[in-house]
């Protein structure tokens, strides 16, 4: 199967229905137009010699033209490798090298990518799309003959997505068409998208296209593409266009909540925070301002959305919910044994939506999984209702004189202090203690750091209190909104 077929099926049912609207300009594209544009791009790529299974990059910003380019890539049979437009040339070059990129589709303002060393096949020529929403997009070969590992051809690969790399080197994750569809079907049993939904979209398409956009298209929903991600623009877009779903990162919810008193967002039926854990403080503040509960999902590239908490089912607000149908979730000890409820351990996931392989170094999932369980590297526990609670990344644990804690716990404490916008807690090596915690804080002018330190000392055990607080304009984050550890 091919995920582009979901677009074509929806276009047959709802040709004239709006598929995507640019919130800023008000310009819309119908499902019929989107399908025709995707077919145009697919025909263009096939005419250039693109063959099934070749790794083809897409370098473009959040724009109406992104979706036909992406679905056109898939319809041509290529394996779609998203390249975010805010990546540096060095970062793009690393992805090109890691996945042995054969070619690249790029928006008109993008500079040509360098061809592989010694590769002369049409390296200077860039073919140009003429007309349509992707007018001016270019295609170039980078290393036309580069071959993937032999097993790659058996996977029916749809995407190679790169992990966020918050604590370690980013990895190329291979997702098949079948696994991506399984993720869509699993999440939709909970989220229940329909043709009546209007989804306000603020996340980078290069990092979040695979499952969510495919789910919206499959349902025939109306996607409201909000390229201006400043909090007032998001609130205005949601209110003016009567969005029914807000899918965003914790950072967006935090900044929207910080705007202060507001009229309720009465049209919203579902808010979903993903990409990183969201603090209870932010959830409470957002609900108090907009009268809408914040749901959250456990989203990881290797597995999709195995757990969802809509925030209206009586589950603990701090949890990411129970496993969705089609997934199993367990908490394992360091020895690999399954732990009982409330016990902290490493989160493991299994299900049809799991990834197929890591591309470089090449490792099939079966070579990594333990009895079909994928070990996520996240620590957490299942409560007695079966809901999953995240505590932090295994590699991000801070150990002070043998005592372990998660930076998220300290960040939540700091973020409750008046005048603090956001914070990042990290460790620094210490000759006697092993590690000590430090904090960076984005604060309003005049914030009293001595009072902040005293607040932390009242709430936290002494070894968790940062030994120094540094004021910054903003904490460093990955493109998908996670705090960079």
N, C-alpha and C positions, 0 to 999 in steps of 0.2 A: 504494500500500500504506500501511498504518498500523501503527505499532509496537505499538499496543494489541492487535492481532490475535495477536502472539506470546504475550501473556499468556493470551488466550482459548484458543489452541491448546494451551498447556501445561495449562491448567485442565481441558480435555477429557480429556487423557491422565492427569493426576495430580491429580484433584480433591481427594482427601483428604490428599495429601502436604503437609507443612509448607512454606510459602513463606518466611515471615519469623518469627523469634523475637526478642523483646526480651530481651537478655542479662540486664538488671537484674531485670525482673519475672518472666521466664520465660513470659510470655504469647505464644502463637503464633497465626498466621493461616495457614490452608491456602490452596492455590492456588484451590480452588473459592470460598472466602470472598473472597479477594482479587479474583477476577474479578467476583463479584457486586457487591462494593463499588464497583469501578471503573465497572461499568454503572450503578449507582445515581447516582454522581457525574456521569457523562456525561448521564444523563436529566435530572438536576437542572439542569445547565448549559444543556442544549438548551431546557428549559422556561423558562429565564430569557432565552432569545433569543440565546444564543451561537451564532455561525455559523462554518463552516470558514474558517480563515485568520486569524481575529481573534487578536491578541496578548493572551493572558491570563496574568497572573502567578500564581505560587503562593508564598505567604508562610507558611512553616511550618518547624519545627525537625525534627531527626532523630527520627522517631517512627514507630510502626507505621502511623499514619494517612497518612503522607506518600505511600506507594506507591499506595494506591487513589486518592488525590486526583490524583496525577501521571498515572497511567494513565487515570483518568476524563477529565482534561483532553484527553489525546491522543485518546481514543475519541470525544470530542465534536467532533473535527476542529480544535480550537484549536491555535495555536502556543504551546507551553509556554515561559514566561519565568520561570526560577527566581529567587526573591528570598530570599536567605539571611536567616534570622531575626536574625542578629547585625549586620546592616547598620544604619547610622544613618539617621534620617529623611532627611537630606540625600542620602545615597548612594542610597536607594530612590527619592527624587524624581528624581535624575539618570537612573536607569534608566527610570523611567516616562516621562520626557520624551524620552529618546534613542530608545526603540522605539515611541513613540506608543501606550502601553499602552491597550487598550480596556477591560479589566476585571481584577479580581483575586480569586482564591480565597485565603482566609486562615484560619489556625487560630483557635480560639476566643479566645485571649488577645491576638491582634493588634489594634492600634488601626486604625480606618478610615484609608484613604489619602485624601488630598485629591483632589477631582475636578479635571479640567483647567479652567483659567480660562475662565469663560463657559459652561461645560458644565452644563446643568441637568437632563439626562435621568436622573431617578431618583437624583440624586446623594446624597440623604439616606437612601435605602433600602438596607438590606443584607438580602438573602435568606439564610435560615439552613437548613442541612442538618439534617434531623430523623432521628435514629436511625442505627444502623450505626457503623462505626469512625470515620467522619468527622462524627459527631454534633457539632453546634455550629459546624462550619466555616461561613463566610459567603462570599457572593459579592456584589460591588458593581461597578457600572459606573463607570469613571473617565472615559473619553471614547469612548462607544459608536460614534460615527460616524467616528472617526479612521481615515483610509485610509493604507495603506502605499504605497511606490513600486509602480507598475504591474507591474513584473517580479516582485514578491514572490509574487503569486498563482500564478505558473507554477512555483514551486520546490517545492511540497508540503512546506512548512517544518514541522518537528517541534519544533525548539527555537531559541531565541535565547539563547546562553550568552555571558556576559561574560568577557573575558580577565582575567588576574589583575592587570594594571596594575602590575607591579613597578618598571618604569622609565619608563613613559609612561602616557598616558591609556588607560583600559580601553575595549575595543571590543566591540560586540555582534556575535557570530558566528552567522550563520544556518546551521543544519544541517537537511538534508532527512531525511524518513523513510528514503529509499533509501540515502543516504550513511551514516546511522547504522547501518542493517542491514549495509551493506558493511563497516563497521568491526568490528561484532560478529563477522561471519563470518571476517574476516581474523585477528583476535586469537585466535579460538577454534581456529583451525588449529594454534596453538602451545600455548595454555593448556588446551585440551581439557576444558572444564567438563562435568560430567555431573550426573545426578540424585543421585548419591552424594556430591557435594561439599557441604561445610558451610563457607560463606565468612564469616569474621569481618570485619565491616564497621565501620570506625572513622572514615571520611572524611565530610565534610559532603555530604548528599544533594543540596543545592542546587548544588554545584559538580561533582559526579561521577556524577550519575544517568544521563546519556544513554546511554553505551556500556556501562559495567560492569553496572549493575543490569539493563539490557535483556538483556545476555549471560547473566546468572545465571537470569533468568526464562525465557529461551528454552531453557536447558538443564534447567530444572526443579530447579535447585540450592536448597539451604536457606540462606537469608541470616540470619546471626546479627548483629542490629543492636545494636552496643555504643555506647550514647550516652555512657558514661563513658570518656573517652579518656585517663585517667591510666594510666601504664604498668603498675602492678600490676593494675588492673582488666582491661586488655587481656590480659595474661598469664594471669590467672585465668580469663577467659572462654574463651580458646583452649584451655586445659588441661581445664577442667570440661566444655565442650561438644564437645571433640575436633574442633576446627576443622581442615579440610584445606587451606584457603587463607587466607592473611593478606594483604590488600591494603591498603597504608597509605602514608603519606608518610615521607620520611627522618626527620623529627622524631620520629615514633612509634618507629621502629627504634632511633634514637639513645637515646631515653629508656628504652626497654625494656632495651637493652644496659647502660645505666648502673646498672641495679638490682643487677648483680653476679651471682655464682654461682647457677645454677639447674639444675633437672632439665631434660633435653632436651624440646623440644616435638615429641614423636614422631609425633603425628597429622598434622602439617603436611606436605603434599606440594609446595606452591608458596607461596613468599613473593614478593610483588611490590611494589617501591618505585616510586612514581611521583610526579608533580607537580613534582619538582625533582631535580637530580642528588644522588646519595647518595655520601658520601665513602668511599674504601676503608677508612679507619680505622673508621668506623661498621660497615661490612659485616663486617670481621674481628672486631670486638668482639662483634657480635650472634651470629655463627656460633660463636665460642668459648664463649659463654654458653649458647646454646640448641641447638647442634649442628644447625642448619638453615642452609643457604646462603641468602643474600639475592639474589633475582633483581631485575632492574630493567627498566623500560620507558621508552621515549622517548614521553612523553605531551604532546600539544599540542592545544588546543581545535580548531584549524583542521584537524587531520589525524587525530586519534585516537591509536592506538598503532602507529605505523609500524615500530617496532623493539622487540624483546623479547629479553632475555637471562635465561633461567631460572636461570642460575648452576650448571647441572649438565651443560653441553654442551661443556666445555673451552674456551670463549671467555674472553678476558681479563675478569676480574671487574669491571674499571673501565669496560668498554664497556657500552652499552645494547643490544648484540646486532646481529644481522643483520636486514635488512628482512623483515617477515612477508610471506607470499604475498598478492599483491594490491596491494603498494606498491613503488614505486621510491624510492631515496634516492641523492642525489648531493651532492658537495661542490664548490661553485663559487667561482671567483675573483671579485674586485670587478668584473671585466669580463664576468662571466657565463660564462666557459669552464669546462668540467669539469676538475677537478684529479685528479691521480693519487693512488694510495694513499699514506698518511702525510702528505699535504699539507694544511695548515690552511686552511679557507675557510668560507663560509657554507653551512649545510645547506639543501638543497632537497628537497622531497617531492612525489610525485605518486601518484595512485591514485583508486579509486572512492569512497574514504571522505573525500575532501576536502570542506571546507565549501562552501556555495553563494555566500555574499556577506557583506560587512560591512554592518550596517544603517545606521549613522549616523557619518559621511556614507555614503550608499548607494554601494556599489561591488561589482559582481559579481566573482566570482573570476577570470573570464576577463579582466577589466580590470587585474588585479593580477599574475596568473601570467605567467611567462616561458617560452614553449614548453611549457605545461602544468605547469611546475614552480612550486610555491609556495615562495617564499623565506621561511624561518622566522625570520630574525633571530638564530638561534643559530649559534655557531661551533664547528667540530669537524673531525674527519678520519675517514676510513675506513681501517682497517688492512688488512694483506695477506690476512687471512681474510675480509674483507668486513664486519667488525663496526664499528659506529659508536661513536666516542668523542666525548663532549660536553666542550667547554672553557669555555663561558660565553656570555652574551648579548653580541651585538655592541655594544650600547649601554652595557654594564657594564664594558667594558675600561677599565683605568686606565693612563694614560700619564704617566710621570715622565721629564721631560727627553728625550722622544722614545722612551723604552723602554716597551713595552706588556706588560701581564700581566693575568691574570684574578684577581678577588678570591677565587674558589673555591680557587685554589692556596694562597693565604696562609691562608685559613680552615682548610683541611685541616691545614696545619702547626700552627696555633694549637691546633686541637682535639686534637692528639696529646699536648699538654702535660698532665701530671697536674693535676687540679683544674679543668680547663676543661670546662664543660657544652656550650656552643655559642658561636659567634662570628659577627660580621658585619664585613666589611672594605669600606670605601668610600673615595672620594677626596674631597679638599678642595682648592680652588683655591690656587695658590701663585704669588707674583709672579715668581719666577725659574725654578721647575721645571715650571710649568704645572699639575701636580697632585701631591699627595703622598698616600700611603695612611694611613688611620686605622683603628682597630679598636675595636669594642665587644665585650666578653666577659661572658658569664654564668659566674661562677666560684664554686667552693666557698669558704667562709670561710677566710681565711689564705693564699689563693693568692698566690704571690710574682710580682708583675708584672715586677720587674727580671729575675728568672730566666726568665720567659716571653720577654721582649725578647731576652735572650741566646740562648735556644733558637732563636728566629726568625732571629737573626743568623748562627747556625751553619748553619742549613738553607737559608736563602734568600739570594739576591743582595741586596746592600745596599739597592738602590732599592725592593725589595719589602717591606722591613721597616717596619711601621707606625711613624709618628713619635710616636704616642700611643696608649695603651690606656685605655679607659674601662670601668669595671665597671658592668654593668646587670643588672637582675633577669632579663630575657629579651630576646633580639633581636627586633626587629619583623618580623612575618611577615604574609603575605596569608592570607585564610581557608583557602586550599587548602594552606598549609604552606610556601610559598616564602618565602625571605628577601626582605624588601622592600628594594630597592636605592635 
